[in-house]
Amino acid sequence: MFVPVKTKDGQPLMPLHAARARKLIKRGEATPYWNNGIYCIRLNKEPSDRDTQAIAVGVDPGSKKEGFTVKSEAYTYLNVQADAHNKVGKKVEKRRELRRGRRSRKCPNRKNRTNRLANKVRMPAGTRARWDWKLRILDWLSKLFPITDVCVEDIKARTIERAKKWNTTFSPLEVGKEWFYAEIGKRWQLLTLQGWETKEIRDRLGLKKSSKKLSETFEAHCVDSWCLAYHAVKGDGVVDNREMFFISPIRIVRRQLHRQNPQKGASVRGMVARLTMELLRTRSSIISNTD
């Protein structure tokens, strides 16, 4: 087990072994804290050396589950299996249906505005959420480890000759990957591998991949992310850490328009009135029974 280390000014250093981290905490030279479920330490004095080694993150994208591995040449520090952010597209579609229904209803509502996104090149909301979720995970990992390289398994969708619309919007994982690669290139060194290249590395190292994509095992997705990180920093080719950390995006609800349809008497004022009447009836029945 290795513990992420930060300096007093927030710079991530090379992780320490758990036993050494305990000694630093016991001597008062470090302070422990938690970062989104990861146990870390913060040094209380200036470190003797700020030099770091190359640390790579392997990213295995998926439609339901995704794998991330933080690895150096000698050690595997963290394996993460994340749930994909794949609910936004359907929510946007449902919100559009309910919004159009409200406009045709006989009630006070705002007038329809012109389409401000017409004739503009943009990424669909569901696709942007998918790739932005991966980028947020990488940003979170970069606050724990001094990441230098990011190796991503490049996704290729089947293309059709002279079918521009099909070729650009076929797969939600295909669309937007160029934006994702550009954002990675601004922060770290980007490496990409094809799926067959990842399989060659896996076969050469004698690793097996599970066919159960939704299982919470190392062989489901993290085995590929480990191979991708291994390709970036090399090493002895032995998986020294199969422990996994599971994360899932928080479903933040800003408005309830996409969750419920309008119903008679379902306003907030009506609900409060009904609850108040029920409480009054309950109180009166308790008093009568006591008398």
Buried (B, 14 or more C-beta within 10 A) or exposed (E): EBBBBBBEEEEBBBBBEEEBBBEBBEEEEBBEEEEEEBEBBBBBEEBEEEEBEBBBBBBBBBEEBBBBBBBBBEBBBBBBBBBBBBEBBEBBEEBEEBEEEEEEEEEEEEEEEEEEEEEEEEBBBBBBBBBBBBBEBBEBBBBBBBBBBBBBBBBEBEEEEEEEEEBEEBBBBBBBBEBBBEBBEEEBBBBBBEEEBBBEBBEEBEBEBEEEEEEEEBBBBBBBBBBBBBBBBEBEEEBEBEEBBEBEBEEEEEEEBBEEEEEEEEEEEEEEEEEEEEEEEEEEEEEEEEE
